[in-house]
Amino acid sequence: MLQANDSKKQNMNIKTILAGIATSVFFFFGGWIIYGILLADTMMANVTFYNGLMKSEEQMSFPALIVSNLAIGFLITLICDKTNSKTWMTGAMTGLWAGFLIMLYFDTSLLAFYNLFTTKWVLIDVVVGTFYSAAGGAISGLVLGSGNKV
């Protein structure tokens, strides 16, 4: 028989897993809409293309795409969980700051070492990625806080 603390801990673990999955699904579809459709032309205009850079749809690794979305979804969720961000607003703020720092690190590192894209794209990607992560954090916060009494 589970004691009260064991039951609460198990419920928290289930919520964390559900929030991570929900956030990962959001990042998968959101990335496709934002980067694959809405910003596709802007990205094409600000990325240095060379032969072999982009894979065709047939060459893309769907398992790697799933892993990458699970990684960011669970990272944002774990940060929200550890910071007790269990409402859509606190989750959004946590996601915003985590996303900003992740995007700033990633994009400026690539800008420093590679002739891959323009400074303009770095600025666009950091801003878009920050708000995209805020939305992911809002989802994490909502799921983590679901069922809590106010």
Order of alpha helices (4+ residues) and beta strands (2+ residues): alpha-alpha-alpha-alpha-alpha
